[in-house]
Amino acid sequence: MALFLGRFTNRIDSKGRVSVPAAYRDTLAGEDFKGIVALRGLNDETIVASGIAWIEDLARRRDYYDLGSDEHDAYTALFNDAQQLSFDGEGRVVLPEEFLAHARIGDSAVFAGSADYFEIWEPMRFAAREEARRGRARGLTLPSLRKLGAKEPR
């Protein structure tokens, strides 16, 4: 499974090209498609992206829902919006104009790891969102895997 960690800020040129962080490109190096799959965030003004294996996993999850159900339709909306963005020779992708407008991204973007995918944010919006996330997380604890019934690590 791909694992995206950390955050990086990169400039966007006048053609909408932005360099995907080298660490993220390295994470995707074993995939057949040389690029990212991106879509507009459903709950935030952000772009959500990962490799082709991630969107394939979402396609498998959709199959658990009945055709025509609200859940199946929600997954379908993700696929309707998703775009495959190929890397150029310098590791850049061209972010679609409608994605940039949705996320209100101008001349720079923050790439923020979120485990199996990453988010692309306008820097000031990311800072505000991150502060809100940290505020909600203060004082919270994560349940022990043992309490959740997980087996001991090998």
Rosetta blueprint (number, residue, H / E / L):
1 M L
2 A L
3 L L
4 F E
5 L L
6 G L
7 R E
8 F E
9 T E
10 N E
11 R E
12 I E
13 D L
14 S L
15 K L
16 G L
17 R E
18 V E
19 S E
20 V L
21 P L
22 A H
23 A H
24 Y H
25 R H
26 D H
27 T H
28 L L
29 A L
30 G L
31 E L
32 D L
33 F L
34 K L
35 G E
36 I E
37 V E
38 A E
39 L E
40 R E
41 G L
42 L L
43 N L
44 D L
45 E L
46 T L
47 I E
48 V E
49 A E
50 S E
51 G L
52 I H
53 A H
54 W H
55 I H
56 E H
57 D H
58 L H
59 A H
60 R H
61 R H
62 R H
63 D L
64 Y L
65 Y L
66 D L
67 L L
68 G L
69 S L
70 D H
71 E H
72 H H
73 D H
74 A H
75 Y H
76 T H
77 A H
78 L H
79 F H
80 N H
81 D H
82 A L
83 Q E
84 Q E
85 L E
86 S E
87 F L
88 D L
89 G L
90 E L
91 G L
92 R E
93 V E
94 V E
95 L L
96 P L
97 E H
98 E H
99 F H
100 L H
101 A H
102 H H
103 A H
104 R L
105 I L
106 G L
107 D L
108 S E
109 A E
110 V E
111 F E
112 A E
113 G E
114 S L
115 A E
116 D L
117 Y L
118 F E
119 E E
120 I E
121 W E
122 E L
123 P H
124 M H
125 R H
126 F H
127 A H
128 A H
129 R H
130 E H
131 E H
132 A H
133 R H
134 R H
135 G H
136 R H
137 A H
138 R L
139 G L
140 L L
141 T L
142 L L
143 P L
144 S L
145 L L
146 R L
147 K L
148 L L
149 G L
150 A L
151 K L
152 E L
153 P L
154 R L
